Amino acid sequence: MSVNQDNKNWYALYTHSRCEFKVEEALKAQGVSVYLPVTKTLKKWSDRKKEITLPLFACYVFINATEKERLTSLQHKQIVRCLTDAGKPAIVPNWQMENLKKMISSSPSVSVIEGLSVGEEIKIKSGPLKGVEGILLNNENKKQLAISIKLLNRTVVAHLAEEYITGE
């Protein structure tokens, strides 16, 4: 047995399509620390409009777990697999998860784009996103903060107020 059995790390679990909320509920009931980033969107039908909650990353749920909890989590039938890197379970860095959590809780309008963003690296010095590190994007004269989750090859983008932006 390894000494690191009790250390908790962030892992990304890949789920069956549209099972993210079921997986989150099942893992919470099991006592596993789970994080499912969500976004609200306005859905329009021909006869009505409704605000619905959707997972930010389709088919992905994050867990902060020990190796034993990770292995137990993989026994749920809605979970396909844990993402790996070179044949070993891939660990999502704590700072990426903390930045993601802070960004989602502070900014109601976030979006996800495929791939990783490149640009000027900044750290927010004040405001609701204080301490978040990311990449500054200039899109149609609007400043945006991009945080990349490298393991998923996805970038979360939020609009920034001009007064909060300062470079390193």
C-alpha positions in Angstrom: 0.0 0.0 0.0 1.2 3.5 -0.8 1.5 6.2 1.8 -0.6 8.5 -0.5 -3.8 6.5 -0.1 -5.3 9.2 2.1 -4.4 12.2 -0.1 -7.3 13.7 -1.9 -6.9 14.8 -5.5 -9.3 16.2 -8.2 -10.2 13.7 -10.9 -12.4 14.1 -13.9 -15.0 11.3 -14.5 -16.5 10.8 -17.9 -20.2 9.9 -17.6 -22.8 8.6 -20.0 -24.7 11.3 -21.9 -27.1 13.3 -19.8 -26.3 11.4 -16.6 -24.2 14.2 -14.9 -26.9 15.1 -12.3 -27.6 11.4 -11.5 -23.9 10.8 -11.0 -23.6 13.8 -8.8 -26.5 12.7 -6.6 -25.2 9.1 -6.3 -21.7 10.2 -5.4 -22.9 12.7 -2.8 -25.1 9.9 -1.3 -21.9 7.8 -1.1 -20.1 10.5 0.7 -17.7 11.5 -2.1 -16.9 15.2 -2.5 -18.2 15.9 -6.0 -18.3 19.1 -8.1 -20.6 19.5 -11.1 -20.1 23.0 -12.7 -23.4 24.2 -14.1 -24.7 27.1 -16.1 -28.2 28.5 -16.6 -29.6 29.1 -20.0 -32.9 30.3 -21.5 -34.5 27.6 -23.6 -37.2 28.6 -26.1 -39.9 26.4 -27.3 -42.7 27.4 -29.7 -45.1 28.0 -26.8 -42.9 29.0 -23.9 -39.5 30.0 -22.5 -37.9 28.5 -19.5 -34.5 28.9 -17.7 -32.8 25.5 -17.4 -29.7 24.4 -15.6 -27.1 22.5 -17.8 -23.7 21.0 -17.0 -20.9 23.3 -18.1 -18.9 20.4 -19.4 -21.2 17.8 -21.0 -20.5 14.3 -19.7 -18.0 15.3 -17.1 -18.1 15.4 -13.3 -15.2 16.2 -10.9 -14.5 14.5 -7.7 -12.1 15.4 -4.9 -11.3 11.9 -3.6 -8.7 9.5 -2.3 -7.7 6.6 -4.5 -10.1 4.3 -2.7 -13.0 6.7 -3.2 -12.1 7.1 -6.9 -12.1 3.3 -7.4 -15.4 3.0 -5.6 -16.9 5.8 -7.7 -16.0 4.0 -10.9 -18.4 1.2 -10.0 -21.5 3.3 -10.8 -23.1 2.2 -14.0 -23.5 5.8 -15.3 -19.7 6.5 -15.0 -17.8 5.3 -18.1 -14.2 6.0 -16.9 -11.8 8.3 -15.1 -9.7 10.4 -17.4 -6.1 9.1 -17.6 -2.7 10.5 -18.5 -0.1 7.9 -19.6 -2.2 5.1 -18.3 -2.5 6.6 -14.8 -5.5 8.5 -13.4 -5.1 12.1 -14.4 -5.1 14.6 -11.6 -6.7 18.0 -12.2 -4.5 20.7 -10.4 -6.1 22.3 -7.3 -5.5 25.8 -8.6 -7.5 25.1 -11.9 -10.4 23.8 -9.9 -10.3 26.7 -7.5 -10.2 29.2 -10.4 -13.1 27.4 -12.1 -15.2 27.4 -8.9 -14.6 31.1 -8.2 -15.3 32.1 -11.8 -18.6 30.2 -12.0 -19.8 31.6 -8.6 -18.9 35.2 -9.5 -19.9 35.3 -13.1 -23.4 34.3 -14.2 -22.7 34.3 -17.9 -19.9 31.9 -18.7 -19.4 29.9 -21.8 -17.2 27.0 -22.8 -15.1 26.8 -26.0 -13.2 23.9 -27.4 -9.4 24.0 -27.1 -7.1 26.0 -25.0 -6.7 29.7 -25.2 -3.5 31.6 -25.7 -2.9 35.3 -24.8 -1.7 37.5 -22.0 -1.6 35.8 -18.6 -3.2 37.9 -15.9 -4.2 37.7 -12.3 -7.3 39.6 -11.2 -6.4 42.1 -8.4 -9.8 43.2 -7.2 -13.5 42.5 -7.5 -15.5 39.3 -7.3 -12.8 37.3 -9.2 -9.9 38.5 -7.1 -7.1 36.0 -7.1 -8.2 34.2 -10.2 -5.4 33.6 -12.8 -6.2 33.2 -16.4 -5.8 34.5 -19.9 -7.0 37.9 -21.1 -8.9 37.7 -24.4 -10.0 40.7 -26.5 -13.1 39.8 -28.4 -15.0 42.5 -30.3 -13.7 45.2 -28.0 -14.9 43.3 -24.9 -12.5 42.0 -22.3 -12.9 38.4 -21.3 -11.1 36.1 -18.9 -10.4 32.6 -20.0 -9.5 29.7 -17.7 -8.3 26.5 -19.4 -8.9 23.1 -18.0 -6.1 21.4 -19.9 -7.1 17.8 -19.1 -10.5 18.4 -20.8 -9.0 20.6 -23.6 -11.7 23.1 -22.8 -11.7 26.8 -21.9 -14.2 28.6 -19.7 -14.8 32.2 -20.7 -16.4 35.1 -18.7 -16.8 38.8 -19.4 -14.8 41.1 -17.3 -15.4 44.7 -16.1 -12.5 46.9 -17.3 -11.7 48.1 -13.7 -10.7 44.6 -12.5 -8.1 43.9 -15.2 -4.4 44.3 -14.3 -1.5 42.4 -15.7 1.3 40.8 -13.7 
